């Protein structure tokens, strides 16, 4: 049986929901809607609202903002992987 290498490109996302939103974007929108649960914590109302809008802002940024050709969530995870990876330090004099 012959094996052929097939080039593939996963940069393009298929718009599943109404032709406008991809699955990744829809999951971030659902997560931001679920963050309403923050409003049921027993702390001051102003703090609840600030936390809620911060969470919604982060999720919406991850869903829709593109930095270059990369969405913000992938960019953020690449930064986290860079910070958390094992580094090799070479000390020379």
URVEN-V79256 format. One record per helix or strand of 2 or more residues. SS is the DSSP state (alpha for helix, beta for strand). FROM is the first residue (numbers start at 1). TO is the last residue. If there is no record, write none. Layout:
BEGIN
SS_FROM_TO ; SS_FROM_TO
END
This chain:
BEGIN
beta_15_17 ; beta_21_22 ; alpha_23_40 ; alpha_45_64 ; beta_66_67 ; beta_70_71 ; alpha_72_84
END
